[in-house]
């Protein structure tokens, strides 16, 4: 029984540390793409998009135009905060709260996939604005 509990504890520790490593790598990926957009480095931001996203838009320029027009809070962002990372139907989703250039708060949900190139962004959804009390 002790051997079983020890094995179970060891497996849980390994699983938790892998999750912490994944969390850090996911946050680095999202943060690097957000920084690239702030710097108007579309080619750099493109590198963090998954093969599916790259296939949908074809070129970094098309991708950049879509982000600028459809996700202005990503195009000009600040005060990035990483909220919960969760698994839904076998996929990892990272909630991110950030400010746009006018100071408005936004919450986005980033779908992440792990590829040979590391963690990449496979889609972003805009969630309802957070309720902020005084």
C-alpha positions, 0 to 999 in steps of 0.5 A: 500500500505504501509503495502504491501511495508513493508511486501515486504521489510521484506521478502527481508531482511529475504531472504538476511540474509538467503543467507548470512547465507548460503554463510557463511556455504557454505564457511565454508564447502569448506574451511574445506574440503580444510584444511582437504586435506592440512592436509592429513585428508582424513576421515575429507575431506570425511565428507564434500562430499555429499551422492552421492559423497560418494556413487560413491567412496565408501571409503574415501581412493578411494575419496582421491586418486581421488582428489589427481590424478584428482584435485591436486590443491585441494589436495595441496591448498593455498590462497583460495578466494571465488568468486560468489555464484549463483543459476543455475537450482535450484542448488547452485554453489560456484566459488572458486579461489585457488593456487596450490603448484607451485603457479598456479591459478585455478578456481573451481565451487563447487556444493553445496547441503543442507542435514540433516548434513548441506551443503555438496559438491556434485561435483566440476568442473575445470573452465578455468584459469583466465586471470591475467594481470600485 
